[in-house]
C-alpha cells in the first residue's frame, strides 16, 4: 500500500486506509493442470508402492 506521502507499507504493517492511498495487488499465475498432475503422480506412486509390496510379501 502506498500513501499520498509516498510511504509504502506491506498489508500487515499498514495503518488504516486514507483517501488517495494506492493498493497494489500482485498478479498470480494460475496453473491448475500442474496441481492435478502432481496429485496424479503422488497417487500413482502410492499405488505402485502398494502393489510392489503386495507381490513381494505375498504368501
C-alpha positions, 0 to 999 in steps of 0.5 A: 500500500502506498500513501499520498506521502509516498510511504509504502507499507506491506498489508500487515504493517499498514495503518488504516486506509486514507483517501488517495492511498494506492493498493497494489495487488500482485498478479498470480499465475494460475496453473491448475493442470500442474496441481492435478498432475502432481496429485496424479503422480503422488497417487500413482506412486502410492499405488505402485508402492502398494502393489510392489509390496503386495507381490513381494510379501505375498504368501 
